[in-house]
């Protein structure tokens, strides 16, 4: 019971951080919600075009938050782990595509550096996965046959 509550809390905090991360700076002061999800899968890669809010990278994170909420309600470790993989997968994919677009990525106080929104996304995905690992999930039902009863 306590493990499920702790894992659920970790997953919900991670989901909230994942949804919040596109509203923070990701690279060179540009917010994560400005990056289109389609740019991650096209040959042109990341461009300077601004995305609509629901066409942005926020969309997979909202999907992961809904998966996390369903996982908490159903006490499903598998759904929670899937939500963490979605968050980390899209974050890693964005990082790779951004690195291809600019040639190199830097972390630090320079003008062109990775922002705290990206760090939030990585931390959120890790926290959701950790929540899935902590959860016990649903209790399994025993498939053992009942002992025979003797008539009285």
C-alpha positions in Angstrom: 0.0 0.0 0.0 2.8 2.4 1.0 4.8 1.5 -2.1 1.9 2.1 -4.4 1.2 5.5 -2.8 4.9 6.6 -3.0 5.3 5.3 -6.6 2.0 7.1 -7.6 3.2 10.3 -6.0 6.5 10.1 -7.7 4.8 9.4 -11.0 2.3 12.3 -10.7 5.1 14.7 -9.7 7.1 13.5 -12.8 4.1 13.9 -15.0 3.5 17.5 -13.8 7.2 18.3 -14.4 7.0 16.8 -17.9 4.0 19.0 -18.8 5.6 22.1 -17.2 9.0 21.6 -19.0 7.9 22.9 -22.5 7.0 26.2 -20.9 10.6 26.6 -19.8 13.7 27.5 -22.0 15.1 24.4 -23.8 17.9 25.8 -26.0 19.2 29.3 -26.6 16.3 30.8 -24.6 13.7 29.2 -26.9 10.8 27.6 -25.1 10.1 23.9 -25.6 6.5 24.6 -26.8 8.0 26.5 -29.8 9.4 23.2 -31.2 7.0 21.2 -33.5 6.7 17.5 -32.9 6.8 17.0 -36.7 10.3 18.5 -36.8 11.6 15.6 -34.8 10.6 13.2 -37.6 11.3 15.1 -40.8 14.5 15.3 -42.9 14.8 19.0 -42.4 15.1 18.6 -38.6 14.7 21.5 -36.1 14.0 24.8 -37.7 13.2 28.4 -36.5 9.5 28.0 -37.2 7.2 28.4 -34.2 4.7 25.6 -33.5 1.2 25.8 -32.3 0.7 24.8 -28.7 -0.9 21.4 -29.4 1.4 20.8 -32.3 4.4 21.3 -30.2 6.5 19.0 -28.1 3.9 19.5 -25.3 1.6 17.0 -27.0 3.6 13.8 -26.2 4.1 15.1 -22.7 0.4 15.6 -22.2 -0.1 12.0 -23.5 2.4 10.7 -21.0 0.7 12.6 -18.2 -2.6 11.0 -19.1 -0.9 7.6 -19.2 0.6 8.3 -15.8 -2.8 9.3 -14.4 -4.4 6.1 -15.8 -1.5 4.1 -14.3 -2.1 5.6 -10.9 -5.9 4.9 -11.1 -5.3 1.3 -12.3 -2.2 0.8 -10.2 -0.3 -0.3 -13.4 3.4 -0.4 -13.3 3.5 -1.1 -17.0 1.5 2.0 -18.0 3.6 4.2 -15.7 6.8 2.8 -17.2 5.4 3.4 -20.7 4.7 7.0 -19.8 8.3 7.5 -18.5 9.7 6.0 -21.8 7.5 8.3 -23.8 8.9 11.4 -21.9 12.5 10.2 -22.1 12.2 9.0 -25.7 10.9 12.4 -27.0 13.4 14.3 -24.9 16.3 12.2 -26.2 15.0 12.5 -29.8 14.8 16.3 -29.4 18.3 16.4 -28.0 19.7 14.4 -30.9 17.8 16.5 -33.5 18.9 19.8 -31.9 22.5 18.6 -31.9 22.3 17.8 -35.6 20.8 21.2 -36.3 23.4 23.3 -34.5 26.4 21.0 -34.8 27.1 20.7 -31.1 25.3 21.1 -27.7 26.7 22.9 -24.7 25.6 23.0 -21.1 26.3 26.1 -19.1 26.0 29.8 -18.9 26.7 30.6 -22.5 24.1 32.2 -24.8 23.6 29.0 -26.8 23.3 26.4 -24.1 20.7 23.8 -23.0 18.1 25.3 -20.8 16.4 24.2 -17.6 13.3 23.0 -19.4 15.2 20.2 -21.0 16.6 19.2 -17.6 13.1 19.2 -16.2 12.0 16.9 -19.0 14.9 14.5 -18.4 14.2 14.6 -14.6 10.5 14.1 -15.2 11.0 11.0 -17.3 13.4 9.5 -14.8 11.0 10.3 -11.9 8.1 8.6 -13.7 10.3 5.5 -14.4 11.4 5.5 -10.7 7.8 5.7 -9.6 7.0 2.6 -11.8 9.9 0.8 -10.2 8.7 1.7 -6.7 5.1 0.7 -7.2 4.0 -2.8 -6.4 1.1 -2.7 -8.8 -2.1 -4.7 -8.4 -2.1 -7.7 -6.1 -2.0 -10.9 -8.1 -4.8 -13.4 -7.6 -3.9 -16.8 -6.6 -4.8 -19.5 -9.0 -4.4 -22.3 -6.5 -7.5 -24.5 -6.2 -9.5 -24.2 -3.0 -9.1 -27.1 -0.5 -11.9 -29.6 -0.7 -14.6 -29.2 1.9 -15.9 -32.1 3.8 -19.6 -32.4 4.4 -20.6 -32.0 8.0 
